Amino acid sequence: MRKIEVTTSVTIFNNISELSVDDKLLMDKAIEARKKAYAPYSKFSVGAALLLENDKIILGNNQESAAYPSGMCAERVAIWKAGSDFPGVKIKKLAISASSSISKVDKPIGPCGACRQTLSEYEINQKEPMEVFFMGEVGEVVKTNSLLSLLPFSFDSSYL
């Protein structure tokens, strides 16, 4: 038997104004996308913005359905659009912002498990990490240097 310790490192910014100009622009795009989300059932809107290596920014937002929970998360909407429109183009950064029409979301909201799995496959396939920034509506912004730091021991195609 052996024991290993798995750790992750994040940077926490007090608010969006502490981000670099480029990272703030990406988060602003995620906020813009969040405001266009279709979330009439959960009242919880999420926006995502991906920066590709070709400097294109791809937006996504959550899309709900009355056949709840058959909607789709913002992160997967964005990454599948990037994969569809720009196959093989690497993703450099991802920004995520979440809000609720019921209460103020003032803590960072990271990707759900299904999104982490999908995003991890893109990161593994591109053989380069993607930075991930996430926040609520206001308040702190969390930054990781890699999606895989949010999902240690991830499942990928090498197991198939």
ZIKA-V650417 format. One record per run of one state. SS is the DSSP state (helix for helix, strand for strand, loop for the rest). FROM is the first residue (numbers start at 0). LEN is the number of residues. If there is no record, write none. Layout:
ss=<SS SS>
from=<FROM FROM>
len=<LEN LEN>
This chain:
ss=<loop strand loop helix loop helix loop strand loop strand loop strand loop strand loop strand loop helix loop strand loop helix loop strand loop strand loop helix loop helix loop>
from=<0 10 13 15 18 20 34 37 38 43 52 56 61 62 63 71 72 73 85 90 100 112 126 130 135 140 144 146 150 156 159>
len=<10 3 2 3 2 14 3 1 5 9 4 5 1 1 8 1 1 12 5 10 12 14 4 5 5 4 2 4 6 3 1>
